[in-house]
Amino acid sequence: VTFNSLQYAVFLPVVLGLYWLLPRRPQNVLLLIASYVFYGAFDWRFLGLLIISTLTDYTVGRLLEVTEDQRRRKRIFAVSLVVNLGILGFFKYFNFFATDGAHFLAHLGIHLAPPVLRILLPVGISFYTFHGMSYTFDVYRRDIEPTHSLLNFAVFVAFFPQLVAGPIGRAHLQLPQFERDRVPPDWAQIRRSLFLILLGLFKKVAIADMLAPYVNNAFNAPARTSFVGLLVGVWAFAFQIYGDFSGYSDIARGSAFLLGIDLPENFNQPYFSRSVTEFWRRWHISLSTWLRDYLYIPLGGNRSGSWRTYRNLFLTMLIGGLWHGAATTFVVWGGLHGLYLIGERRFTHATSEDYRRPWRLRRDLVRTVVTFQLVCLAWVFFRAPSTTAALHYLDDLAHLQGGVTDHTAILMLALAASALAFVDYVQLRARDHAAFVAWNPAVRGAMYGLMLVPIIIFSGGTPVPFIYFRF
Amino acid sequence: MALLVLALAEGAVRVWHSSLAAPTAWPAPELQKKYDQIVARAGSGQATDVVLVGDSMMDAAGNPSGLALAGAPGTVYNASVAGETLPTIAQWTTKVVVPRLHPKVVVVGFSSNELNPSVLNPAAGLGPYEHSRAVRDASGTGGVVDRADGFLRRWSLLYRYRTSLRHPLAPAPVGVFDPKLSAGGQDLAFTGQHYLQAGGANQARLIVRTIVATLAGFTIGAQNVAILQDLLTSLHRQGIRVLLVAMPVTNDLIAFHPAGVADYERALASFGSIAAASGATFADPGVWPTAEFADPVHLNGAGTAHFSGFLAPLLGVPSGAP
């Protein structure tokens, strides 16, 4: 069951219909069953891990509540870290560390033959483990009171709109929503929610899936693609991954609103950023704030001088890269972003508060374009199948080589970029993701039609999975 | 207003659809082209006495007009598909081709590679084939969603032509897996080529790489044998005369097998026993000179003429056959 499948088009209305007929406690029971069915549909064997992670974090929260001794609290908290990171480490990183570690040792003259296991990566494992850990972190730091209801906590961890690809929830914002009575959305809220779902489908189907073949062509055979084709390939990937992931987040938020739950915004017009520092306030916000609050700040943040700050930034981004996947490409991607952030902190006046300043075309265009190109350079490593392939791609790009240029790819990229820029610009000006809902009905209707036409054209066949399902 | 925009889009496609590329619903361009040819033949009432099925080897080698010139009785259609493998060809033959063309004779042309378990990899073709709505529709195994899809295809040109609208500037590229076809279904991509010369070095490299990958770890797969035997048996049970042909090969192709001639001879022996167990006739034309091939695998124009001469005498339709 993915958001862009017909199954979800049936699943969501059925859940909604039953949900609003029930009082609060049975509502949560229904949500938990629906969430486990939703997750189990990917592979029922993964449900065990989700349940283990849920029970561990709930128990740790309860034990932390009744324990005053600081050393004992630390040990209890460590259980949550060990279980969650253990699950994540085994299922996601075992083979990476076994094989790449062996390669590294081989360079040092130590030859090992590590076992390579045939491990299936559970969908959304990085999301729900971080989701659960945020709760134990907050309880350990006494930022929130632990919940006494296993049911409410299990729904918080498994809530199906955000389970497999976020936004990564924060307990202090979300858990109380499952603990109180919910009011059915009024017509205005329903319209906003449905618009977010339509917008998400548009971004996924008409932008991301439409660009995917052109991106694949460039990255699968860079040696026979022209300079223009390679440039189009990497720009197209920038819009593909944005359309794919922010489309998912929009559908997740729209679906959650219909259930009376407010999920945090995960994207805030990231390609309008005027620095990479600002980009990370606008891109995958739930991950960047998680890393800031539970990694960067505990490491010392910017409190201990410039070099410590640089080290903390670099380590945070490196781990952020590794969070995406067990591959050196993601580590290099994270490392590059770490270097960008260090460079901006050292040589420019960019701050994380830049995003609060209104965006002005004449003042900000050049910085926005430069930032976008830096982000695209890092995307090459994120998308390429290996670091060697990424370096070959950049090498081919640098040599301004001739070769095949697909003019349809240029046209499609221009259409996709214009559509996303338009949507983001309207949202940026209005500071509202559903700003279109307040438009004149005729213009709004025309826009819905203009979104539906490309959805019809680019849908059909087996739904293309969301990119972030792999992480 | 949203409906008005949708109606305008539908109207625009209705006005301009004749200048759009034909819509594709099948998972590979050649499957689409062959399906259209088959439906047109069946619709016109034209009899098809002999059907040739197989992968790209038979696709390139089976020339219906050449067979007629060589004295083959009746009309022949080549329903082979390049790039598809044994499990897909078996389903395509039994669920799509035979129920529409009702042939008296089916010639199944394969080589050793189709007996190697590597061709069973779902990503090699059967996966996308089975997941295609067009396939389920044509095979009569579609559900509610497939029927809705068929309904929308019939009533909305915007919906029907959506695959063409995805490539507004250029038609899909023509190549080995999207070939020009003769009226009788033969793949014309190889006819004018000399051994490893034409089609560019890239095409030759691609084909060599593909065949090496297909023959890697060569063994006779039990599942492959079962699929081929089921195919031949089910055709035979329908009263169709079945001929299993080991396609002509080069010495180069035999050398690509990990154990060379020994592997190839094991494959021939398997073909012989599969044919015997399923009521089919087995024929082996053997090794042919490279001058008759476009590459180590596919016959060129000269090879096709030779193959027509070899095959035509074997196609006699016994009297009293259905």
Contacts between the chains, C-beta under 8 A, distances in Angstrom:
chain1	res1	chain2	res2	distance
A	6	B	145	6.2
A	210	B	166	7.3
A	224	B	202	8.0
A	406	B	170	7.7
A	407	B	169	5.2
A	407	B	170	6.9
A	408	B	167	5.6
A	408	B	168	6.8
A	408	B	169	4.4
A	408	B	170	5.8
A	411	B	168	7.1
A	411	B	169	6.1
A	441	B	1	7.2
A	442	B	1	5.1
A	443	B	1	7.9
A	444	B	1	7.5
A	445	B	1	2.6
A	445	B	2	4.6
A	445	B	4	7.6
A	445	B	5	7.6
A	446	B	1	4.9
A	446	B	2	7.2
A	446	B	4	7.6
A	446	B	5	5.5
A	448	B	1	7.6
A	448	B	2	4.1
A	448	B	5	7.8
A	449	B	1	6.5
A	449	B	2	3.9
A	449	B	3	7.1
A	449	B	4	6.8
A	449	B	5	2.5
A	449	B	6	5.4
A	449	B	9	7.7
A	450	B	5	5.9
A	452	B	2	6.5
A	452	B	5	7.5
A	452	B	6	6.1
A	453	B	5	6.7
A	453	B	6	6.6
A	453	B	9	4.6
A	453	B	158	7.4
A	456	B	158	6.2
A	456	B	159	6.2
A	456	B	162	6.1
A	457	B	158	7.6
A	457	B	162	4.4
A	457	B	165	4.9
A	457	B	166	6.3
A	458	B	162	7.4
A	458	B	166	6.5
A	459	B	162	7.9
A	460	B	133	7.8
A	460	B	149	7.7
A	460	B	162	6.5
A	460	B	163	7.6
A	461	B	131	7.5
A	461	B	132	7.2
A	461	B	133	7.1
A	462	B	131	5.0
